[in-house]
Amino acid sequence: MPEIFPGIICFHAQQAAEKALKAYLVGLGVIPPKTHQLEDLVALAAGYDAEIVTLSDPAASLTPYAVEARYPEAEQVTEEDARHAIEDAEEIHRYVLLRLGQAGWS
């Protein structure tokens, strides 16, 4: 079985969610800010789509992995953390795909 690197998985889950949220903002006609703070991206999108606030918790959960998970001195993340990060990123991704599809961006 290959070695698992939970920190790398968490980092990429955060990045996937960040890219999805930024794509959604672009789809809304908004230029996304240069930030890794997913909560800020959700708050910005909420000005156009009030229901997106349902993603506040998964966004907040993923944000720390933008930087912390890449450094060895950071708190160690576990395989369980990685599983949760993937679930959170998938929730954000599903939401964005649904909304972009409804807006004709399929």
OpenMM code with the backbone's topology and positions (N, CA, C; nanometers):
from openmm import Vec3, app, unit

residues = "MET PRO GLU ILE PHE PRO GLY ILE ILE CYS PHE HIS ALA GLN GLN ALA ALA GLU LYS ALA LEU LYS ALA TYR LEU VAL GLY LEU GLY VAL ILE PRO PRO LYS THR HIS GLN LEU GLU ASP LEU VAL ALA LEU ALA ALA GLY TYR ASP ALA GLU ILE VAL THR LEU SER ASP PRO ALA ALA SER LEU THR PRO TYR ALA VAL GLU ALA ARG TYR PRO GLU ALA GLU GLN VAL THR GLU GLU ASP ALA ARG HIS ALA ILE GLU ASP ALA GLU GLU ILE HIS ARG TYR VAL LEU LEU ARG LEU GLY GLN ALA GLY TRP SER".split()
positions = [
    Vec3(0.0855, -0.1182, 0.0000),
    Vec3(0.0000, 0.0000, 0.0000),
    Vec3(0.0897, 0.1241, 0.0000),
    Vec3(0.0558, 0.2232, -0.0819),
    Vec3(0.1390, 0.3431, -0.0883),
    Vec3(0.1284, 0.4252, 0.0401),
    Vec3(0.2346, 0.4990, 0.0681),
    Vec3(0.2347, 0.5865, 0.1846),
    Vec3(0.1356, 0.7003, 0.1612),
    Vec3(0.0637, 0.7374, 0.2666),
    Vec3(-0.0357, 0.8441, 0.2575),
    Vec3(0.0204, 0.9688, 0.3243),
    Vec3(0.0009, 1.0825, 0.2606),
    Vec3(0.0483, 1.2100, 0.3123),
    Vec3(-0.0721, 1.2994, 0.3404),
    Vec3(-0.1292, 1.2902, 0.4594),
    Vec3(-0.2513, 1.3641, 0.4898),
    Vec3(-0.2383, 1.5155, 0.4714),
    Vec3(-0.1241, 1.5712, 0.5048),
    Vec3(-0.1058, 1.7155, 0.4895),
    Vec3(-0.1175, 1.7599, 0.3454),
    Vec3(-0.0605, 1.6810, 0.2546),
    Vec3(-0.0680, 1.7130, 0.1122),
    Vec3(-0.2119, 1.6992, 0.0625),
    Vec3(-0.2799, 1.5960, 0.1090),
    Vec3(-0.4198, 1.5760, 0.0708),
    Vec3(-0.5040, 1.6951, 0.1173),
    Vec3(-0.4830, 1.7382, 0.2413),
    Vec3(-0.5589, 1.8522, 0.2947),
    Vec3(-0.5293, 1.9798, 0.2165),
    Vec3(-0.4027, 2.0010, 0.1823),
    Vec3(-0.3658, 2.1185, 0.1035),
    Vec3(-0.4391, 2.1187, -0.0305),
    Vec3(-0.4376, 2.0066, -0.1002),
    Vec3(-0.5018, 2.0009, -0.2309),
    Vec3(-0.6544, 2.0081, -0.2209),
    Vec3(-0.7116, 1.9569, -0.1138),
    Vec3(-0.8560, 1.9707, -0.0930),
    Vec3(-0.8921, 2.1184, -0.0766),
    Vec3(-0.8110, 2.1908, 0.0002),
    Vec3(-0.8343, 2.3347, 0.0170),
    Vec3(-0.8210, 2.4062, -0.1173),
    Vec3(-0.7182, 2.3715, -0.1931),
    Vec3(-0.6965, 2.4348, -0.3227),
    Vec3(-0.8124, 2.4074, -0.4185),
    Vec3(-0.8627, 2.2854, -0.4187),
    Vec3(-0.9755, 2.2513, -0.5055),
    Vec3(-1.0984, 2.3341, -0.4689),
    Vec3(-1.1240, 2.3474, -0.3393),
    Vec3(-1.2387, 2.4267, -0.2947),
    Vec3(-1.2187, 2.5743, -0.3304),
    Vec3(-1.0973, 2.6227, -0.3122),
    Vec3(-1.0674, 2.7625, -0.3454),
    Vec3(-1.0910, 2.7894, -0.4937),
    Vec3(-1.0413, 2.7015, -0.5788),
    Vec3(-1.0581, 2.7199, -0.7229),
    Vec3(-1.2061, 2.7125, -0.7613),
    Vec3(-1.2803, 2.6231, -0.6999),
    Vec3(-1.4235, 2.6120, -0.7293),
    Vec3(-1.4964, 2.7403, -0.6902),
    Vec3(-1.4675, 2.7924, -0.5706),
    Vec3(-1.5334, 2.9152, -0.5266),
    Vec3(-1.4958, 3.0338, -0.6153),
    Vec3(-1.3703, 3.0401, -0.6554),
    Vec3(-1.3282, 3.1494, -0.7432),
    Vec3(-1.3930, 3.1355, -0.8808),
    Vec3(-1.4070, 3.0145, -0.9307),
    Vec3(-1.4758, 2.9936, -1.0577),
    Vec3(-1.6214, 3.0383, -1.0461),
    Vec3(-1.6841, 3.0088, -0.9334),
    Vec3(-1.8225, 3.0504, -0.9131),
    Vec3(-1.8332, 3.2023, -0.9141),
    Vec3(-1.7407, 3.2679, -0.8456),
    Vec3(-1.7422, 3.4138, -0.8458),
    Vec3(-1.7284, 3.4689, -0.9880),
    Vec3(-1.6389, 3.4116, -1.0656),
    Vec3(-1.6230, 3.4548, -1.2046),
    Vec3(-1.7536, 3.4331, -1.2813),
    Vec3(-1.8180, 3.3196, -1.2577),
    Vec3(-1.9469, 3.2925, -1.3200),
    Vec3(-2.0532, 3.3936, -1.2811),
    Vec3(-2.0390, 3.4520, -1.1635),
    Vec3(-2.1313, 3.5562, -1.1173),
    Vec3(-2.0925, 3.6940, -1.1700),
    Vec3(-1.9792, 3.7003, -1.2400),
    Vec3(-1.9323, 3.8286, -1.2918),
    Vec3(-1.8468, 3.9064, -1.1944),
    Vec3(-1.7930, 3.8370, -1.0938),
    Vec3(-1.7118, 3.9005, -0.9905),
    Vec3(-1.5660, 3.8573, -1.0076),
    Vec3(-1.4755, 3.9520, -1.0044),
    Vec3(-1.3328, 3.9183, -1.0075),
    Vec3(-1.2941, 3.8740, -0.8671),
    Vec3(-1.2488, 3.7499, -0.8524),
    Vec3(-1.2176, 3.7013, -0.7171),
    Vec3(-1.0911, 3.7666, -0.6620),
    Vec3(-1.0906, 3.7929, -0.5332),
    Vec3(-0.9717, 3.8512, -0.4718),
    Vec3(-0.8607, 3.7470, -0.4596),
    Vec3(-0.7394, 3.7949, -0.4456),
    Vec3(-0.6253, 3.7056, -0.4228),
    Vec3(-0.6218, 3.6737, -0.2735),
    Vec3(-0.6835, 3.5633, -0.2399),
    Vec3(-0.6905, 3.5201, -0.1005),
    Vec3(-0.7031, 3.3694, -0.0957),
    Vec3(-0.6580, 3.3134, 0.0159),
    Vec3(-0.6782, 3.1712, 0.0426),
    Vec3(-0.7862, 3.1523, 0.1491),
    Vec3(-0.8463, 3.2627, 0.1948),
    Vec3(-0.9481, 3.2589, 0.2990),
    Vec3(-1.0824, 3.2217, 0.2368),
    Vec3(-1.1164, 3.0947, 0.2463),
    Vec3(-1.2385, 3.0479, 0.1819),
    Vec3(-1.3634, 3.1133, 0.2396),
    Vec3(-1.3601, 3.1467, 0.3670),
    Vec3(-1.4752, 3.2126, 0.4277),
    Vec3(-1.5000, 3.3482, 0.3614),
    Vec3(-1.3927, 3.4178, 0.3243),
    Vec3(-1.4071, 3.5470, 0.2568),
    Vec3(-1.4704, 3.5290, 0.1188),
    Vec3(-1.4327, 3.4220, 0.0501),
    Vec3(-1.4901, 3.3959, -0.0819),
    Vec3(-1.6390, 3.3621, -0.0703),
    Vec3(-1.6744, 3.2833, 0.0305),
    Vec3(-1.8154, 3.2509, 0.0538),
    Vec3(-1.8935, 3.3782, 0.0869),
    Vec3(-1.8369, 3.4634, 0.1725),
    Vec3(-1.9049, 3.5879, 0.2105),
    Vec3(-1.9240, 3.6785, 0.0886),
    Vec3(-1.8252, 3.6846, 0.0029),
    Vec3(-1.8369, 3.7660, -0.1183),
    Vec3(-1.9472, 3.7118, -0.2096),
    Vec3(-1.9481, 3.5814, -0.2290),
    Vec3(-2.0509, 3.5188, -0.3134),
    Vec3(-2.1897, 3.5344, -0.2523),
    Vec3(-2.1978, 3.5426, -0.1202),
    Vec3(-2.3274, 3.5552, -0.0526),
    Vec3(-2.3993, 3.6841, -0.0908),
    Vec3(-2.3256, 3.7822, -0.1387),
    Vec3(-2.3891, 3.9046, -0.1867),
    Vec3(-2.4708, 3.8818, -0.3125),
    Vec3(-2.4503, 3.7675, -0.3785),
    Vec3(-2.5202, 3.7323, -0.5010),
    Vec3(-2.6055, 3.6070, -0.4852),
    Vec3(-2.5736, 3.5275, -0.3844),
    Vec3(-2.6380, 3.3983, -0.3632),
    Vec3(-2.6408, 3.3715, -0.2125),
    Vec3(-2.7497, 3.4081, -0.1484),
    Vec3(-2.7588, 3.3980, -0.0026),
    Vec3(-2.7432, 3.2553, 0.0490),
    Vec3(-2.7828, 3.1568, -0.0312),
    Vec3(-2.7764, 3.0173, 0.0137),
    Vec3(-2.6347, 2.9644, 0.0289),
    Vec3(-2.5376, 3.0316, -0.0305),
    Vec3(-2.4003, 2.9821, -0.0242),
    Vec3(-2.3447, 2.9856, 0.1187),
    Vec3(-2.4094, 3.0593, 0.2063),
    Vec3(-2.3615, 3.0624, 0.3452),
    Vec3(-2.3654, 2.9240, 0.4092),
    Vec3(-2.4388, 2.8303, 0.3479),
    Vec3(-2.4390, 2.6931, 0.3987),
    Vec3(-2.3004, 2.6299, 0.3865),
    Vec3(-2.2131, 2.6925, 0.3075),
    Vec3(-2.0762, 2.6414, 0.2909),
    Vec3(-1.9772, 2.7074, 0.3855),
    Vec3(-2.0246, 2.7910, 0.4752),
    Vec3(-1.9344, 2.8611, 0.5673),
    Vec3(-1.8523, 2.7655, 0.6527),
    Vec3(-1.9159, 2.6623, 0.7060),
    Vec3(-1.8427, 2.5686, 0.7921),
    Vec3(-1.7378, 2.4881, 0.7159),
    Vec3(-1.7730, 2.4259, 0.6023),
    Vec3(-1.6681, 2.3543, 0.5300),
    Vec3(-1.5570, 2.4475, 0.4823),
    Vec3(-1.5918, 2.5701, 0.4449),
    Vec3(-1.4898, 2.6658, 0.4027),
    Vec3(-1.3951, 2.6977, 0.5181),
    Vec3(-1.4516, 2.7230, 0.6345),
    Vec3(-1.3689, 2.7541, 0.7514),
    Vec3(-1.2809, 2.6360, 0.7912),
    Vec3(-1.3329, 2.5169, 0.7733),
    Vec3(-1.2568, 2.3963, 0.8069),
    Vec3(-1.1369, 2.3782, 0.7145),
    Vec3(-1.1520, 2.4149, 0.5886),
    Vec3(-1.0457, 2.3947, 0.4901),
    Vec3(-0.9408, 2.5053, 0.4887),
    Vec3(-0.9787, 2.6268, 0.5227),
    Vec3(-0.8881, 2.7409, 0.5101),
    Vec3(-0.7501, 2.7196, 0.5722),
    Vec3(-0.7399, 2.6648, 0.6915),
    Vec3(-0.6052, 2.6499, 0.7506),
    Vec3(-0.5098, 2.5640, 0.6677),
    Vec3(-0.5630, 2.4764, 0.5857),
    Vec3(-0.4768, 2.3872, 0.5084),
    Vec3(-0.4092, 2.4573, 0.3911),
    Vec3(-0.4471, 2.5808, 0.3606),
    Vec3(-0.3859, 2.6540, 0.2499),
    Vec3(-0.2367, 2.6729, 0.2732),
    Vec3(-0.1985, 2.6879, 0.3963),
    Vec3(-0.0581, 2.7135, 0.4290),
    Vec3(-0.0049, 2.6122, 0.5303),
    Vec3(-0.0760, 2.5956, 0.6392),
    Vec3(-0.0260, 2.5164, 0.7513),
    Vec3(0.0123, 2.3737, 0.7150),
    Vec3(-0.0669, 2.3096, 0.6324),
    Vec3(-0.0437, 2.1677, 0.6037),
    Vec3(0.0841, 2.1440, 0.5232),
    Vec3(0.1398, 2.2499, 0.4667),
    Vec3(0.2594, 2.2337, 0.3830),
    Vec3(0.3893, 2.2412, 0.4616),
    Vec3(0.3821, 2.2758, 0.5890),
    Vec3(0.5039, 2.2949, 0.6658),
    Vec3(0.5174, 2.1896, 0.7744),
    Vec3(0.6342, 2.1276, 0.7829),
    Vec3(0.6537, 2.0189, 0.8800),
    Vec3(0.6341, 2.0619, 1.0247),
    Vec3(0.6626, 2.1890, 1.0559),
    Vec3(0.6496, 2.2341, 1.1946),
    Vec3(0.5046, 2.2610, 1.2337),
    Vec3(0.4147, 2.2590, 1.1372),
    Vec3(0.2726, 2.2799, 1.1654),
    Vec3(0.2164, 2.1572, 1.2370),
    Vec3(0.1035, 2.1772, 1.3004),
    Vec3(0.0370, 2.0658, 1.3685),
    Vec3(0.0120, 1.9538, 1.2676),
    Vec3(0.0429, 1.8341, 1.3069),
    Vec3(0.0282, 1.7192, 1.2180),
    Vec3(-0.1191, 1.6906, 1.1914),
    Vec3(-0.1500, 1.6694, 1.0652),
    Vec3(-0.2862, 1.6303, 1.0310),
    Vec3(-0.2898, 1.4791, 1.0131),
    Vec3(-0.4048, 1.4239, 1.0351),
    Vec3(-0.4218, 1.2790, 1.0329),
    Vec3(-0.4949, 1.2349, 0.9067),
    Vec3(-0.5005, 1.1043, 0.8868),
    Vec3(-0.5792, 1.0512, 0.7753),
    Vec3(-0.7263, 1.0898, 0.7913),
    Vec3(-0.7740, 1.0929, 0.9126),
    Vec3(-0.9126, 1.1337, 0.9383),
    Vec3(-0.9329, 1.2799, 0.8969),
    Vec3(-0.8361, 1.3659, 0.9291),
    Vec3(-0.8434, 1.5052, 0.8848),
    Vec3(-0.8513, 1.5117, 0.7328),
    Vec3(-0.7724, 1.4303, 0.6658),
    Vec3(-0.7705, 1.4286, 0.5194),
    Vec3(-0.9057, 1.3845, 0.4645),
    Vec3(-0.9660, 1.2842, 0.5274),
    Vec3(-1.0986, 1.2391, 0.4830),
    Vec3(-1.2017, 1.3513, 0.4957),
    Vec3(-1.1976, 1.4213, 0.6087),
    Vec3(-1.2910, 1.5324, 0.6299),
    Vec3(-1.2649, 1.6450, 0.5304),
    Vec3(-1.1390, 1.6719, 0.5020),
    Vec3(-1.1048, 1.7774, 0.4061),
    Vec3(-1.1595, 1.7432, 0.2679),
    Vec3(-1.1459, 1.6179, 0.2285),
    Vec3(-1.1995, 1.5751, 0.0986),
    Vec3(-1.3514, 1.5914, 0.0965),
    Vec3(-1.4175, 1.5505, 0.2038),
    Vec3(-1.5636, 1.5647, 0.2110),
    Vec3(-1.6050, 1.7112, 0.2015),
    Vec3(-1.5337, 1.7987, 0.2721),
    Vec3(-1.5658, 1.9417, 0.2685),
    Vec3(-1.5451, 1.9993, 0.1285),
    Vec3(-1.4341, 1.9629, 0.0658),
    Vec3(-1.4061, 2.0115, -0.0692),
    Vec3(-1.5118, 1.9606, -0.1678),
    Vec3(-1.5516, 1.8352, -0.1527),
    Vec3(-1.6547, 1.7799, -0.2408),
    Vec3(-1.7875, 1.8518, -0.2222),
    Vec3(-1.8210, 1.8877, -0.0993),
    Vec3(-1.9461, 1.9603, -0.0734),
    Vec3(-1.9445, 2.0956, -0.1457),
    Vec3(-1.8333, 2.1652, -0.1360),
    Vec3(-1.8200, 2.2947, -0.2029),
    Vec3(-1.8259, 2.2759, -0.3547),
    Vec3(-1.7546, 2.1770, -0.4037),
    Vec3(-1.7498, 2.1506, -0.5469),
    Vec3(-1.8891, 2.1175, -0.6017),
    Vec3(-1.9630, 2.0311, -0.5329),
    Vec3(-2.0987, 1.9946, -0.5759),
    Vec3(-2.1886, 2.1185, -0.5842),
    Vec3(-2.1806, 2.2023, -0.4817),
    Vec3(-2.2627, 2.3228, -0.4773),
    Vec3(-2.2323, 2.4125, -0.5974),
    Vec3(-2.1035, 2.4355, -0.6206),
    Vec3(-2.0626, 2.5231, -0.7306),
    Vec3(-2.1060, 2.4651, -0.8652),
    Vec3(-2.0848, 2.3361, -0.8860),
    Vec3(-2.1268, 2.2748, -1.0121),
    Vec3(-2.2775, 2.2889, -1.0334),
    Vec3(-2.3548, 2.2678, -0.9278),
    Vec3(-2.4998, 2.2814, -0.9370),
    Vec3(-2.5372, 2.4241, -0.9750),
    Vec3(-2.4811, 2.5211, -0.9040),
    Vec3(-2.5157, 2.6616, -0.9296),
    Vec3(-2.4705, 2.7070, -1.0678),
    Vec3(-2.3507, 2.6689, -1.1081),
    Vec3(-2.3041, 2.7079, -1.2414),
    Vec3(-2.3899, 2.6421, -1.3491),
    Vec3(-2.4300, 2.5173, -1.3260),
    Vec3(-2.5184, 2.4488, -1.4203),
    Vec3(-2.6524, 2.5196, -1.4317),
    Vec3(-2.7073, 2.5646, -1.3184),
    Vec3(-2.8353, 2.6351, -1.3195),
    Vec3(-2.8248, 2.7679, -1.3928),
    Vec3(-2.7033, 2.8239, -1.3924),
    Vec3(-2.6821, 2.9522, -1.4598),
    Vec3(-2.6460, 2.9335, -1.6071),
    Vec3(-2.6455, 2.8081, -1.6526),
    Vec3(-2.6166, 2.7813, -1.7927),
    Vec3(-2.4691, 2.7604, -1.8242),
    Vec3(-2.3876, 2.7413, -1.7213),
    Vec3(-2.2431, 2.7199, -1.7391),
    Vec3(-2.2118, 2.5718, -1.7359),
    Vec3(-2.2846, 2.4918, -1.8101),
    Vec3(-2.2585, 2.3477, -1.8056),
    Vec3(-2.1742, 2.3017, -1.9224),
] * unit.nanometer
topology = app.Topology()
chain = topology.addChain("A")
for resn in residues:
    res = topology.addResidue(resn, chain)
    for name in ("N", "CA", "C"):
        topology.addAtom(name, app.Element.getBySymbol(name[0]), res)
